[in-house]
Structures are given as C-alpha cells and as structure tokens.
Amino acid sequence: MAPGGAARMSAALILASVWVLASAITAMLPYRMQFPPGIALLFLSVPLLIFIGISHGFIWVGLFLFAVASMFRNPLIYFAKRLMGRPT
C-alpha cells in the first residue's frame, strides 16, 4: 500500500484502462470513422499485453485478452479467415 493507505495502480493497468476507454469511445463513433483508431488500438494491444504480462502475470493477460477479443471480435475473425485462405 502507498503512504496514507491508498492503493496504487501500476502503469500497465493504467494504460490498459486508458486503452479500454479509448476503444469504448471509438465504438461510439460513426462506422466510417471507426477504422483508423480501431486498427491502431488493435495493434497497440499486443505490446500492452506483453507489458501487462511482464508486470502482473498470465491471469491479467487473460483478462485483458478477453477484453480485446470481445471488442474486436469481427476484425479478428476477418483476419483469421484471410490467414487461413477462406472467403471473407
């Protein structure tokens, strides 16, 4: 605990919280404006997952990975189909 009895959150979890807020704001944009910030958030999630894993371990990585997969399920399904050579 930090002095004064207040708990402190790590930098990794603060960045993860900011990422979740940014992706929620992106989801509220009109559809045609979601693509650029959405792709940026999707690519930023990979180093953030690594940072969380180094700082806190696999349980927190699993929780954040669940958040990423739930918010970006359609683009992830699309990219998976393209990787496997299936029609999109």
Secondary structure, 3 states (H helix, E strand, C coil): CCCCCCCCCCHHHHHHHHHHHHHHHHHHCCHHHHHHHHHHHHHHHHHHHHHHHHHHCHHHHHHHHHHHHHHCHHHHHHHHHHHHCCCC
